[in-house]
Structures are given as structure tokens and as C-alpha cells.
Amino acid sequence: MRTWFVTPALALIACSGSSGSIGPAPSNPGVQIEEATTYEGDAYVPADGELVFTETASGTQFNFAGQAFDGALADDKVQLAVLPGMAAFWFAWSTHHPGARVWNNGVNNDGQLIAADATCGVPCDEIIGACFGGRDCIPSIDSPRWTTTDDQEGLDYLVDEDRILGIARGGAARAYPLDTLWTHEIVNDTWGDWDFSVTYCPLTGSGILADGNQAGLDMEFGVSGNLFNSNLVMYDRNTQSLYGQMRMVGIQGERLGQPLEVAGLIDTTWGEWRRMYPQTEVLHRRHAAGYPYGDYREDDADTFIINNPRPDGKYPNKSYAIGLIAGGETVIWAFEELQAELGSVGIVEDNVGGLPVLVAYDATGPSAVVFSRLRDGQTLSFEQVP
């Protein structure tokens, strides 16, 4: 079992100076405009009981991957844009994004702020060194090895209930099992001419996909050895800047206050991903190691280190929620709220910072995906198929 260590001596590794009280950390505008594209190959047809939703104007049916599979828009192979919605434990959303709107349940940690000053985008003394060895104490995967669903030997460590982070692009797909990300946390990857990093924090249950080009700068990420509010603090190996993964913004160094450019990433189960993308690539078992944190995922009382602000008590700490930052606004959809409103599967239409979105939910994972409702400058409307 891998162990994080927090000691008073390590607490000052990250930076010097005291926290300010001048207001919230630099804002992250998030995704601005994303529109539907097209997919290649064949869309999967949902089985009985799986989510199907219909675009009301054309009657076209869509699957959980956001692909039109039956109707007029299916002829055009319309693919709804997957937005960079991030699934994470509720306590993590609660402590990293106070003031966010919670769907159907008011405001998260209303009145709370995360302070910033000229040195750090969060309180400097709360960026805590927590891993002996400092930077790269948890090694990223920089040369990932891949296999396909045809290679049973390379996939024998996965079962349908295992969770993965998945991306789909140009008719192809890749899956990053948590069995690997629990012990490596970052995969620096290249797909064609696209460089990017898939990052996951096992303590907050959060994953993001960071573009390898940030505002014209080539970036590669590593584990800094620090935490903020129990969350992974990454560092860019080129500028040495620190980034709060869940804040998705530079919190110290040259990139202080600069938001991360992120792309759509789906947190779901291996079985669901394989049904959607049967020819997906997946990280080879040589990278896997198993879960190193005992009963942490189920223990609501254990959030590892003291969080500031404290978690909002709206939901159990380790329940899941998915959130999106767009147009300067943050909205969180708690899985408990989605389950209560929708049942086992369903959709929610919403608007985040002026961007019309659709949240698709499936309780069997549980999984949720946030899509843009824009296509060719028009806003699409949807309803669930009973």
C-alpha cells in the first residue's frame, strides 16, 4: 500500500509566504464554446434499459456516447461535443469550488472563499508536501504501452465493473484504467499530432485531460509531491509551475493564475466503455498495480488532510458529483440528486455560463457525461426516450 506522509517539516516545501485574504483565487473561465462534430464508423445501438435520448426537432435518437444512431441526424453522423465535465468525490468539489451552483440544491459552501495573494493562487501554507522524494515521487507514465480488446492476455486484469477514463477522437478511442492511474496519477500521451496529459487524483477521485499546448507553450506534467485540499498538485516540467488539478489553474510560478486548457474525458466503467467503443485501445496490464489506499473510497470520514473550507454537508463526502466550468461559472450535478430525479438513467438540460449543456446519467456505473447542446450555432433540445 502506497502511503502519503504529511509532517510539519514538509508543510513548507511548496512555497513560502502567508496566505492572503484578498478574495478568491484567480478565476478559471473554463470551456467557452463547443459545438457538435461528426463521428466515424458505426454508432453503437443501446440495449434495452440503456439510455436513449431524442433530439426533439428531428426525432433523432442519441446514445450515451452522444452519437446520433437513428434518424435524420444519424445520416450526418452527428456527434455531440463531450465537454470537460469532471467527476469527483463530493467533498472535493465542495472544498475546491465554493460558491458553485449545485443543480437542484442551492449554492455549494455559500459565503466561503479560497484566498489568494501575489505568490500563490491558493493559501501558500496549505500547499502541503505529502510525498517523500518530492517531485516525481509518484512516477508518471511517459511512454504508455497500448493493447486492444482483441488481446485477452493484455486485458486480463480488467473486469466490466472496473473504472476507466476514456477519450474518443476521429473514430478511435483510448481507455486509461484507474488500476493504472491510482499508482501513476499522470499519463503523458501522444495521439497523432496531439500531445496531452491524462491526470487522476485517487484522493479526490478526479480526472482531467490537459492539453499539451497551453497558450502556445508546450507542457508535460508530473506529480509535484504536494497536495492542496487533498488534491493532486501537478507541475509543468518546462516552466516548473504548479497547477491545482481540481482548480484547473496555475497556483504558483510562471503560470500563476493561468487556467488549464482541458478537453472532454469520460469517467465510466470498462464494460460501458467497451460497449460504446468495442475497438478501443487500453493501457496494457504492465502499467497496472491495483488500489493502494485500503477502504479510503468507502470511508466518508476520511478526506485525508484538513480541507479549507470544510466540506459542505449537502451529500456524503465520498458520493460522486460531476461539474463543469464554462463562461466563468461552475455548476455541479450531484449523482445523488440525479438518481433521485431521474432514476437509473436520464438526462438534464442546463446552462453553464451561457453555454447550453446536456447531462446524461447512468446509475449502473455510476457515470455521467456533460455534452454541449450546440450545433451549427443552434441550440438543440432533447427528451429522454421512456
LUMMARBA-353851 format. One record per residue (C-alpha): residue number from 1; residue in one letter; x, y, z. Coordinates in Angstrom, 3 decimals, padded with zeros to 6 digits. Layout:
N
<node NUM,'A',<X,Y,Z>>,
...
***
This chain:
386
<node 1,'M',<000.000,000.000,000.000>>,
<node 2,'R',<001.351,003.377,-001.041>>,
<node 3,'T',<001.359,005.907,001.789>>,
<node 4,'W',<001.295,009.682,001.647>>,
<node 5,'F',<003.087,011.392,004.535>>,
<node 6,'V',<002.337,014.834,005.945>>,
<node 7,'T',<004.687,016.318,008.528>>,
<node 8,'P',<005.208,019.887,009.797>>,
<node 9,'A',<008.639,019.905,008.167>>,
<node 10,'L',<007.130,019.045,004.785>>,
<node 11,'A',<004.307,021.537,005.032>>,
<node 12,'L',<006.547,024.401,003.894>>,
<node 13,'I',<008.181,022.639,000.946>>,
<node 14,'A',<005.815,024.035,-001.627>>,
<node 15,'C',<006.250,027.760,-001.129>>,
<node 16,'S',<006.959,030.440,001.382>>,
<node 17,'G',<004.850,033.360,002.493>>,
<node 18,'S',<001.492,033.544,004.245>>,
<node 19,'S',<-001.963,033.224,002.800>>,
<node 20,'G',<-003.751,036.410,001.885>>,
<node 21,'S',<-007.351,037.377,002.447>>,
<node 22,'I',<-007.929,039.489,-000.628>>,
<node 23,'G',<-010.626,037.283,-002.105>>,
<node 24,'P',<-010.973,034.172,-004.244>>,
<node 25,'A',<-008.190,032.613,-006.272>>,
<node 26,'P',<-007.769,033.712,-009.901>>,
<node 27,'S',<-010.888,032.714,-011.783>>,
<node 28,'N',<-010.979,029.986,-014.372>>,
<node 29,'P',<-013.215,030.888,-017.347>>,
<node 30,'G',<-013.366,027.225,-018.368>>,
<node 31,'V',<-014.630,025.980,-021.698>>,
<node 32,'Q',<-016.299,028.671,-023.787>>,
<node 33,'I',<-017.916,027.353,-026.990>>,
<node 34,'E',<-018.066,023.729,-028.108>>,
<node 35,'E',<-020.255,022.504,-030.982>>,
<node 36,'A',<-021.282,019.128,-032.347>>,
<node 37,'T',<-018.982,017.440,-034.852>>,
<node 38,'T',<-019.235,014.093,-036.658>>,
<node 39,'Y',<-018.077,010.597,-035.782>>,
<node 40,'E',<-016.503,007.915,-037.944>>,
<node 41,'G',<-017.517,004.297,-038.227>>,
<node 42,'D',<-020.739,002.933,-036.744>>,
<node 43,'A',<-022.509,004.245,-033.676>>,
<node 44,'Y',<-023.427,001.667,-031.068>>,
<node 45,'V',<-027.114,000.881,-030.604>>,
<node 46,'P',<-028.124,000.855,-026.918>>,
<node 47,'A',<-029.551,-002.326,-025.472>>,
<node 48,'D',<-032.867,-002.449,-023.629>>,
<node 49,'G',<-032.656,-000.429,-020.426>>,
<node 50,'E',<-029.708,001.699,-021.588>>,
<node 51,'L',<-030.071,005.436,-022.023>>,
<node 52,'V',<-031.576,006.729,-025.251>>,
<node 53,'F',<-032.485,010.380,-025.754>>,
<node 54,'T',<-034.116,012.150,-028.688>>,
<node 55,'E',<-033.417,015.482,-030.364>>,
<node 56,'T',<-036.915,016.899,-030.420>>,
<node 57,'A',<-036.868,018.836,-033.719>>,
<node 58,'S',<-035.723,015.904,-035.884>>,
<node 59,'G',<-036.708,012.937,-033.751>>,
<node 60,'T',<-033.136,011.639,-033.959>>,
<node 61,'Q',<-032.095,009.191,-031.255>>,
<node 62,'F',<-028.761,009.521,-029.428>>,
<node 63,'N',<-026.794,007.096,-027.253>>,
<node 64,'F',<-024.792,007.638,-024.058>>,
<node 65,'A',<-021.708,008.469,-026.145>>,
<node 66,'G',<-023.573,011.421,-027.691>>,
<node 67,'Q',<-023.763,009.767,-031.123>>,
<node 68,'A',<-026.862,010.053,-033.318>>,
<node 69,'F',<-027.689,006.446,-034.188>>,
<node 70,'D',<-031.218,006.581,-035.626>>,
<node 71,'G',<-032.954,009.383,-037.534>>,
<node 72,'A',<-032.054,012.354,-039.716>>,
<node 73,'L',<-029.001,013.441,-037.748>>,
<node 74,'A',<-027.720,009.856,-037.772>>,
<node 75,'D',<-027.398,010.149,-041.551>>,
<node 76,'D',<-024.980,013.019,-040.897>>,
<node 77,'K',<-023.218,011.031,-038.131>>,
<node 78,'V',<-023.674,013.867,-035.647>>,
<node 79,'Q',<-021.529,013.627,-032.517>>,
<node 80,'L',<-022.390,015.903,-029.602>>,
<node 81,'A',<-019.307,017.624,-028.197>>,
<node 82,'V',<-018.161,015.992,-024.956>>,
<node 83,'L',<-017.348,018.827,-022.577>>,
<node 84,'P',<-014.617,018.608,-019.904>>,
<node 85,'G',<-017.013,017.782,-017.101>>,
<node 86,'M',<-015.032,016.377,-014.178>>,
<node 87,'A',<-016.364,013.603,-011.960>>,
<node 88,'A',<-015.016,013.605,-008.403>>,
<node 89,'F',<-015.928,012.915,-004.786>>,
<node 90,'W',<-018.439,015.398,-003.412>>,
<node 91,'F',<-016.087,016.603,-000.653>>,
<node 92,'A',<-013.552,017.504,-003.320>>,
<node 93,'W',<-015.969,019.564,-005.403>>,
<node 94,'S',<-017.254,021.081,-002.180>>,
<node 95,'T',<-013.842,022.279,-000.980>>,
<node 96,'H',<-012.266,023.286,-004.298>>,
<node 97,'H',<-015.175,025.222,-005.805>>,
<node 98,'P',<-017.064,027.106,-003.078>>,
<node 99,'G',<-019.797,029.319,-004.493>>,
<node 100,'A',<-020.637,026.925,-007.325>>,
<node 101,'R',<-024.261,026.331,-008.212>>,
<node 102,'V',<-025.435,022.846,-007.237>>,
<node 103,'W',<-028.171,021.570,-009.506>>,
<node 104,'N',<-031.442,021.315,-007.571>>,
<node 105,'N',<-029.715,022.193,-004.274>>,
<node 106,'G',<-028.629,025.810,-003.931>>,
<node 107,'V',<-025.030,027.016,-003.666>>,
<node 108,'N',<-022.007,024.984,-002.590>>,
<node 109,'N',<-020.290,026.279,000.570>>,
<node 110,'D',<-022.127,029.555,000.248>>,
<node 111,'G',<-020.107,032.515,001.550>>,
<node 112,'Q',<-016.811,030.621,001.646>>,
<node 113,'L',<-013.710,031.720,-000.300>>,
<node 114,'I',<-010.287,030.336,-001.166>>,
<node 115,'A',<-007.799,033.110,-000.510>>,
<node 116,'A',<-005.011,034.127,-002.866>>,
<node 117,'D',<-002.067,036.514,-002.804>>,
<node 118,'A',<000.658,037.632,-005.187>>,
<node 119,'T',<002.652,034.435,-004.618>>,
<node 120,'C',<000.084,031.629,-004.697>>,
<node 121,'G',<-003.360,031.196,-006.196>>,
<node 122,'V',<-004.424,029.387,-003.023>>,
<node 123,'P',<-003.115,029.877,000.529>>,
<node 124,'C',<000.601,029.139,000.238>>,
<node 125,'D',<000.814,027.361,003.592>>,
<node 126,'E',<-001.985,024.996,002.546>>,
<node 127,'I',<000.010,023.597,-000.384>>,
<node 128,'I',<001.379,020.709,001.603>>,
<node 129,'G',<004.327,018.495,000.751>>,
<node 130,'A',<002.926,014.998,001.217>>,
<node 131,'C',<005.164,012.531,-000.573>>,
<node 132,'F',<008.738,011.649,000.401>>,
<node 133,'G',<011.032,012.334,-002.551>>,
<node 134,'G',<009.261,015.476,-003.761>>,
<node 135,'R',<008.747,015.915,-007.465>>,
<node 136,'D',<008.065,012.715,-009.397>>,
<node 137,'C',<007.886,010.706,-006.150>>,
<node 138,'I',<004.926,009.092,-007.910>>,
<node 139,'P',<006.230,008.407,-011.437>>,
<node 140,'S',<004.129,009.461,-014.393>>,
<node 141,'I',<003.833,007.187,-017.408>>,
<node 142,'D',<005.653,008.939,-020.217>>,
<node 143,'S',<005.825,006.067,-022.741>>,
<node 144,'P',<002.491,004.272,-022.446>>,
<node 145,'R',<002.093,000.809,-023.922>>,
<node 146,'W',<-001.227,000.010,-025.561>>,
<node 147,'T',<-003.282,-003.047,-026.337>>,
<node 148,'T',<-006.709,-003.665,-027.888>>,
<node 149,'T',<-009.802,-005.630,-026.973>>,
<node 150,'D',<-008.518,-008.468,-029.196>>,
<node 151,'D',<-005.611,-009.052,-026.794>>,
<node 152,'Q',<-007.162,-011.031,-023.973>>,
<node 153,'E',<-003.819,-011.550,-022.238>>,
<node 154,'G',<-003.112,-007.818,-022.164>>,
<node 155,'L',<-006.578,-007.141,-020.697>>,
<node 156,'D',<-006.902,-009.975,-018.211>>,
<node 157,'Y',<-006.557,-007.547,-015.298>>,
<node 158,'L',<-009.822,-005.752,-016.183>>,
<node 159,'V',<-013.429,-006.697,-015.428>>,
<node 160,'D',<-016.527,-004.844,-016.587>>,
<node 161,'E',<-017.035,-003.083,-013.226>>,
<node 162,'D',<-013.548,-001.550,-013.191>>,
<node 163,'R',<-013.460,002.195,-013.776>>,
<node 164,'I',<-011.626,003.890,-016.612>>,
<node 165,'L',<-011.125,007.368,-018.014>>,
<node 166,'G',<-011.880,007.386,-021.731>>,
<node 167,'I',<-011.413,009.676,-024.710>>,
<node 168,'A',<-012.743,009.284,-028.251>>,
<node 169,'R',<-011.284,011.064,-031.257>>,
<node 170,'G',<-011.621,010.647,-035.005>>,
<node 171,'G',<-013.345,007.286,-034.840>>,
<node 172,'A',<-010.826,005.855,-032.355>>,
<node 173,'A',<-010.873,005.594,-028.576>>,
<node 174,'R',<-008.472,005.138,-025.676>>,
<node 175,'A',<-009.112,003.931,-022.131>>,
<node 176,'Y',<-006.991,004.688,-019.076>>,
<node 177,'P',<-007.920,002.231,-016.283>>,
<node 178,'L',<-007.875,003.528,-012.734>>,
<node 179,'D',<-005.895,000.379,-011.858>>,
<node 180,'T',<-003.029,002.223,-013.538>>,
<node 181,'L',<-003.861,005.808,-012.595>>,
<node 182,'W',<-004.123,005.027,-008.868>>,
<node 183,'T',<-000.370,004.455,-008.739>>,
<node 184,'H',<000.915,006.707,-011.547>>,
<node 185,'E',<-001.639,009.575,-011.487>>,
<node 186,'I',<-000.404,011.095,-014.773>>,
<node 187,'V',<-000.069,009.637,-018.274>>,
<node 188,'N',<001.730,011.905,-020.742>>,
<node 189,'D',<000.479,010.746,-024.115>>,
<node 190,'T',<000.641,011.469,-027.836>>,
<node 191,'W',<-002.113,010.632,-030.297>>,
<node 192,'G',<-001.185,011.516,-033.860>>,
<node 193,'D',<-000.047,015.137,-033.598>>,
<node 194,'W',<-001.874,015.751,-030.306>>,
<node 195,'D',<000.141,015.842,-027.076>>,
<node 196,'F',<-001.829,015.744,-023.832>>,
<node 197,'S',<-001.818,014.512,-020.240>>,
<node 198,'V',<-004.475,012.387,-018.550>>,
<node 199,'T',<-004.286,013.062,-014.821>>,
<node 200,'Y',<-006.090,011.399,-011.925>>,
<node 201,'C',<-006.060,012.046,-008.180>>,
<node 202,'P',<-007.080,008.966,-006.163>>,
<node 203,'L',<-007.659,011.032,-003.009>>,
<node 204,'T',<-010.320,013.229,-004.639>>,
<node 205,'G',<-011.452,010.752,-007.320>>,
<node 206,'S',<-010.932,013.407,-010.006>>,
<node 207,'G',<-009.616,013.083,-013.546>>,
<node 208,'I',<-008.885,015.689,-016.214>>,
<node 209,'L',<-007.341,015.752,-019.670>>,
<node 210,'A',<-004.898,018.661,-020.028>>,
<node 211,'D',<-003.800,019.754,-023.489>>,
<node 212,'G',<-000.056,019.569,-024.091>>,
<node 213,'N',<-000.145,023.041,-025.595>>,
<node 214,'Q',<-001.155,025.708,-023.115>>,
<node 215,'A',<-001.437,029.198,-024.619>>,
<node 216,'G',<001.297,028.370,-027.138>>,
<node 217,'L',<003.599,026.707,-024.600>>,
<node 218,'D',<004.476,023.014,-024.826>>,
<node 219,'M',<003.850,021.374,-021.466>>,
<node 220,'E',<004.403,017.996,-019.883>>,
<node 221,'F',<003.099,017.317,-016.390>>,
<node 222,'G',<004.470,015.425,-013.413>>,
<node 223,'V',<003.433,014.772,-009.815>>,
<node 224,'S',<004.815,017.607,-007.654>>,
<node 225,'G',<004.662,015.686,-004.372>>,
<node 226,'N',<002.295,018.328,-002.973>>,
<node 227,'L',<-001.397,018.390,-002.182>>,
<node 228,'F',<-003.947,021.166,-001.795>>,
<node 229,'N',<-007.190,020.177,-000.073>>,
<node 230,'S',<-006.157,016.511,-000.537>>,
<node 231,'N',<-005.914,017.043,-004.284>>,
<node 232,'L',<-003.043,016.381,-006.665>>,
<node 233,'V',<-000.801,019.371,-007.339>>,
<node 234,'M',<000.858,018.868,-010.710>>,
<node 235,'Y',<003.907,020.654,-012.025>>,
<node 236,'D',<004.804,021.557,-015.573>>,
<node 237,'R',<008.261,020.214,-016.368>>,
<node 238,'N',<009.031,023.086,-018.742>>,
<node 239,'T',<008.042,026.138,-016.677>>,
<node 240,'Q',<008.186,024.421,-013.236>>,
<node 241,'S',<004.777,025.992,-012.471>>,
<node 242,'L',<002.394,024.306,-010.040>>,
<node 243,'Y',<-001.196,023.538,-011.022>>,
<node 244,'G',<-004.072,022.546,-008.766>>,
<node 245,'Q',<-005.697,019.690,-010.621>>,
<node 246,'M',<-009.270,020.313,-009.473>>,
<node 247,'R',<-008.872,024.081,-009.554>>,
<node 248,'M',<-007.563,023.662,-013.135>>,
<node 249,'V',<-005.443,026.779,-012.790>>,
<node 250,'G',<-001.810,027.667,-012.123>>,
<node 251,'I',<-001.326,028.175,-008.373>>,
<node 252,'Q',<002.381,029.074,-008.253>>,
<node 253,'G',<005.188,030.008,-010.611>>,
<node 254,'E',<005.308,031.498,-014.087>>,
<node 255,'R',<001.792,030.228,-014.893>>,
<node 256,'L',<000.171,031.597,-011.737>>,
<node 257,'G',<-003.489,032.351,-012.411>>,
<node 258,'Q',<-003.493,030.837,-015.901>>,
<node 259,'P',<-006.314,028.334,-016.499>>,
<node 260,'L',<-005.570,024.901,-017.868>>,
<node 261,'E',<-006.869,024.170,-021.341>>,
<node 262,'V',<-008.704,020.877,-020.936>>,
<node 263,'A',<-010.649,018.510,-023.185>>,
<node 264,'G',<-013.546,016.106,-022.765>>,
<node 265,'L',<-012.865,012.991,-020.709>>,
<node 266,'I',<-015.406,010.351,-019.661>>,
<node 267,'D',<-015.221,008.625,-016.260>>,
<node 268,'T',<-017.124,005.351,-016.601>>,
<node 269,'T',<-016.790,001.582,-016.287>>,
<node 270,'W',<-014.724,-000.632,-018.547>>,
<node 271,'G',<-017.830,-002.598,-019.529>>,
<node 272,'E',<-019.745,000.510,-020.575>>,
<node 273,'W',<-016.776,001.969,-022.435>>,
<node 274,'R',<-016.154,-001.303,-024.288>>,
<node 275,'R',<-019.795,-001.420,-025.400>>,
<node 276,'M',<-019.560,002.136,-026.728>>,
<node 277,'Y',<-016.141,001.661,-028.356>>,
<node 278,'P',<-015.540,-002.073,-028.956>>,
<node 279,'Q',<-012.225,-001.451,-030.758>>,
<node 280,'T',<-010.826,000.879,-028.105>>,
<node 281,'E',<-007.177,000.894,-027.176>>,
<node 282,'V',<-006.425,000.444,-023.494>>,
<node 283,'L',<-003.315,000.755,-021.374>>,
<node 284,'H',<-001.550,-002.583,-021.153>>,
<node 285,'R',<-001.606,-004.546,-017.895>>,
<node 286,'R',<002.145,-003.942,-017.429>>,
<node 287,'H',<001.202,-000.485,-016.080>>,
<node 288,'A',<-001.420,-001.756,-013.590>>,
<node 289,'A',<-000.795,-002.161,-009.869>>,
<node 290,'G',<-004.121,-002.269,-008.010>>,
<node 291,'Y',<-005.688,000.070,-005.448>>,
<node 292,'P',<-003.219,001.172,-002.723>>,
<node 293,'Y',<-005.455,003.041,-000.248>>,
<node 294,'G',<-007.433,000.377,001.622>>,
<node 295,'D',<-011.052,001.390,002.332>>,
<node 296,'Y',<-010.481,005.086,001.572>>,
<node 297,'R',<-013.033,005.183,-001.270>>,
<node 298,'E',<-015.811,003.980,001.037>>,
<node 299,'D',<-014.865,005.784,004.266>>,
<node 300,'D',<-016.801,009.066,004.316>>,
<node 301,'A',<-014.962,010.226,007.423>>,
<node 302,'D',<-011.545,010.060,005.757>>,
<node 303,'T',<-010.743,013.010,003.483>>,
<node 304,'F',<-007.008,012.588,004.195>>,
<node 305,'I',<-005.947,016.107,005.237>>,
<node 306,'I',<-007.875,019.016,006.708>>,
<node 307,'N',<-009.750,020.875,003.997>>,
<node 308,'N',<-010.263,024.633,003.950>>,
<node 309,'P',<-013.091,025.409,003.536>>,
<node 310,'R',<-014.587,022.386,005.241>>,
<node 311,'P',<-016.777,020.134,003.071>>,
<node 312,'D',<-020.360,021.248,002.590>>,
<node 313,'G',<-022.683,018.714,004.231>>,
<node 314,'K',<-025.181,018.506,001.384>>,
<node 315,'Y',<-024.063,014.983,000.432>>,
<node 316,'P',<-021.811,012.224,001.820>>,
<node 317,'N',<-018.132,013.046,001.328>>,
<node 318,'K',<-017.379,010.104,-000.969>>,
<node 319,'S',<-020.534,010.299,-003.076>>,
<node 320,'Y',<-019.889,011.342,-006.657>>,
<node 321,'A',<-020.650,014.558,-008.475>>,
<node 322,'I',<-019.775,015.892,-011.897>>,
<node 323,'G',<-019.096,019.559,-012.531>>,
<node 324,'L',<-018.306,021.917,-015.365>>,
<node 325,'I',<-016.662,025.343,-015.553>>,
<node 326,'A',<-017.823,027.437,-018.507>>,
<node 327,'G',<-018.112,031.151,-019.127>>,
<node 328,'G',<-016.748,031.864,-015.647>>,
<node 329,'E',<-019.494,029.852,-013.928>>,
<node 330,'T',<-019.177,026.499,-012.139>>,
<node 331,'V',<-022.133,024.103,-011.903>>,
<node 332,'I',<-022.127,020.777,-010.039>>,
<node 333,'W',<-024.553,017.916,-010.592>>,
<node 334,'A',<-024.507,015.526,-007.613>>,
<node 335,'F',<-025.119,011.892,-008.543>>,
<node 336,'E',<-027.470,011.540,-005.554>>,
<node 337,'E',<-029.584,014.375,-006.958>>,
<node 338,'L',<-029.534,012.892,-010.479>>,
<node 339,'Q',<-030.555,009.478,-009.131>>,
<node 340,'A',<-033.409,010.946,-007.111>>,
<node 341,'E',<-034.721,012.966,-010.056>>,
<node 342,'L',<-034.038,010.621,-012.975>>,
<node 343,'G',<-033.906,007.088,-011.618>>,
<node 344,'S',<-031.494,004.627,-013.229>>,
<node 345,'V',<-030.914,006.614,-016.436>>,
<node 346,'G',<-031.850,010.062,-017.659>>,
<node 347,'I',<-030.884,013.479,-018.979>>,
<node 348,'V',<-030.851,017.044,-017.668>>,
<node 349,'E',<-030.785,020.169,-019.809>>,
<node 350,'D',<-028.949,023.071,-018.204>>,
<node 351,'N',<-026.951,026.196,-018.979>>,
<node 352,'V',<-023.471,026.960,-017.633>>,
<node 353,'G',<-022.027,030.435,-018.168>>,
<node 354,'G',<-024.159,030.930,-021.274>>,
<node 355,'L',<-023.315,027.507,-022.735>>,
<node 356,'P',<-026.341,025.197,-023.170>>,
<node 357,'V',<-025.450,021.722,-021.910>>,
<node 358,'L',<-026.939,018.269,-021.549>>,
<node 359,'V',<-026.017,015.958,-018.662>>,
<node 360,'A',<-026.521,012.255,-019.422>>,
<node 361,'Y',<-026.666,009.970,-016.371>>,
<node 362,'D',<-026.444,006.207,-015.931>>,
<node 363,'A',<-026.678,004.809,-012.392>>,
<node 364,'T',<-025.129,001.442,-013.248>>,
<node 365,'G',<-021.614,002.960,-013.327>>,
<node 366,'P',<-022.498,005.309,-011.914>>,
<node 367,'S',<-021.467,007.564,-014.779>>,
<node 368,'A',<-022.358,010.968,-016.158>>,
<node 369,'V',<-021.293,012.867,-019.280>>,
<node 370,'V',<-021.719,016.573,-019.996>>,
<node 371,'F',<-022.420,017.447,-023.636>>,
<node 372,'S',<-022.788,020.745,-025.447>>,
<node 373,'R',<-026.236,021.278,-026.970>>,
<node 374,'L',<-024.844,023.481,-029.747>>,
<node 375,'R',<-024.748,022.509,-033.410>>,
<node 376,'D',<-024.058,024.962,-036.248>>,
<node 377,'G',<-024.799,027.878,-033.944>>,
<node 378,'Q',<-028.189,026.496,-032.959>>,
<node 379,'T',<-029.246,025.122,-029.579>>,
<node 380,'L',<-030.613,021.581,-029.672>>,
<node 381,'S',<-033.282,020.351,-027.279>>,
<node 382,'F',<-033.661,016.764,-026.085>>,
<node 383,'E',<-036.048,014.480,-024.280>>,
<node 384,'Q',<-035.488,011.034,-022.838>>,
<node 385,'V',<-036.950,008.004,-024.560>>,
<node 386,'P',<-039.092,006.152,-021.983>>,
***
